[in-house]
Amino acid sequence: MEFKIFQVGEDYPTYIVAQTKEEALELHNSHVEADFHESINDVEEVSAERAGKFETESGYQEMTFGEFLGKDFVYEKPAVICWSE
């Protein structure tokens, strides 16, 4: 199945793999209290080539979202992959 990476929210974004913005938003909102719900306007697609600093087993590393997911990643359903605090 095809998927995209979405950033939900700006201040403390959650990154979600899903097929659509709506699926990403629904998953995000199902995990937070109503006061922290986002709207579809707060969801944006993120390129797999976008770089970031990710926490790994060996500490924080600079890599792309695609590298973070890895070549063996298999999309099955919408899922939170990481977040920023």
N, C-alpha and C positions, 0 to 999 in steps of 0.2 A: 504494500500500500504506500502511496505517496503521502508525504507529510511536509509541513513547513514549520519553522521555528517562529514563535510569537513572543513579543514582550508585552506583558499586561501591566499597566501602571507606569508611573514615572519616578516617584520619590523612592519607592522600595519595589522595583520591578520583579515580577515573577516571569520566568522563561518557560514556555510550554511548547511541546511538540503536539501538533494537531493538524487536521486537514483544512480547517477553516478558522477564521477569526472568531466566529460564533462558538465553535467547540472550545477554543482556548478560553474565551470569556466565561463560558458556562462552568468549566472546570475550576478556574480561578475563583469565581464567586461561590462555588460550592464548598470551598475550603476556608473561607473567611466569614466573619460576622457581617451582617448587613451594613454596618457603618463603614466597612472597608470595600464594599462592592464597587467595581469599576463599570464603565459603560463601553460600548463598542468603539467609541472614539478614543479610548485609552488603550486600544490594542493595535500593535503594529508588527508587521512581518520583519524578521531579522535575517540577514544573510548568513549562510553557513560559513562565509569567509570573514565575518565580523570577529575581530579579536577581543579578548577579554582576559581577565586574570581569574583562573579557576582553582578552587581548592581540590587537590588530589591527595592520594595516600602519601605522597612524598612532599607535600607542602603546596604552596600556591605556585602556579605556573601560568605564564603567558601563552595562550594558544587561541585558535579560532573555535567557534562553536562546532564546526564540523570535526575538528580534531578532538574536541572534548567528547562528542558523541562517539567517535571512533568509526572505523570502516565497517565493523561488524554490527552496528546498531540496527535493529529491526523494529520498525514501527508497528505496533499492534493496536494502540488506542491512545487518545490524548493523555499526556503525562507531563507533570512538572519535572523539568530537568535541572533547574537551578534557580537561584534568586539572589538579589543584591540587598544587603542590609545597610 
